[in-house]
Amino acid sequence: MAAEARAIELRQQGIEVISLAAGEPDFDTPERIKDAARRALDAGLTKYTPTSGTRELREAIRLKLKSENELDYDLAEIVASAGGKQAAANVIAALFDEGDEVIIPTPAWVSYAAMVALSGATPKLVPTREADGFILSAERLRGALGPNTRGIIINSPGNPTGAVYQAPQLRALAEVILEAGLWLLSDDVYEHMVYDSVAPHPFTIEPRLKERGIIVNSLSKTYAMTGWRLGFAAGPREVMGAVGRLQGQNSGNPNSITQAAAVEALTGPKDELRTMMEEFRSRRSFVVARVRSLPGLELPHVPAGSFYVFPKVSALFGLKWKGGVVRSGDELADMLLAEARVALVGGTDFGFPEHVRISYANSIANLKTAFERIETALRALGAK
Ligand code: PLP
């Protein structure tokens, strides 16, 4: 968001910037979903709804969880929120308290640690290894457990690395999670953004996890609906009751028009998703090849999911430019914004300062120009 804001600021000064910083699909929301919103407006669906979402929406979410994830929930176990972000924040606030410790494997989405801290609990950042494809191993999880560890957050496919946990890795983690009696928050927002195989769901792989697990998901990425704000959580009734009560006090129901649009998104044909994914697939090939062709950027693994790559850039540290010396991924991002007019995100806030995140939620034409400009800037500064 901050990197995107800097790009917008420069554009307002008349400087043309290509943004590879965005965490949202560049596609428009499908017309059938917009139509459903127009119909909802015309029908006067402009009033409060039940806090956890209309019955119709929760039924659509229930069916989605059944058909796409093979998981059974009833309506009292589902809460719709204003985005996956609100869903995650409410679940974390409902589950954790002062004195609790919550494990966050890194690199991780920046908001988890803040949400855990806001709940009063302590985020325990556990770095994964690039050599392991940024997958948390059961061993590392076991080594990170302490007497106050109460939960863990898994995000597969992941932001910012694109890593996708496979069934054996999930099974091994599940053993440790169950043994230690942890809560597992499974953030599935990128579940459909996979290229090489499906992303297995932890609760499908190990059904015992479902009793200790809460799903957080969102329509933002799957249906190109980031601005509409519709996410949801599903989990054990007691937890979801608390999440609903919390939401009832801190915000209330998600937007009523958005809820009607979301029913259409979830229950209608999925053709646009396929089209979007075909496009993302070709962009991924292009971006991976191009990143690997640049001096000083290392990307050993082809990310299996999401729409980001997370290369290591430490070989470029020491590079001098008019703004100073590059000593981190963030400073490389500053340099590229100034010298190449390309916005990307430094890795520090994801817990990996030697990396940068590049989003390929942008057209191939823009990606081509962006990488040409990055290459020119790097070579002009003497990168080899
Ligand atoms: N989880 C992850 C890993 C994300 O990257 C994001 C958004 O970038 C979200 C959750 C929340 O998305 P939203 O609040 O738009 O549903």
Residues whose N, C-alpha, C, O or C-beta is under 5 A from the ligand:
A	BS01	PLP	G23 G83 G84 K85 Q86 W109 N155 N159 D187 V189 S218 S220 T226 L230 G231
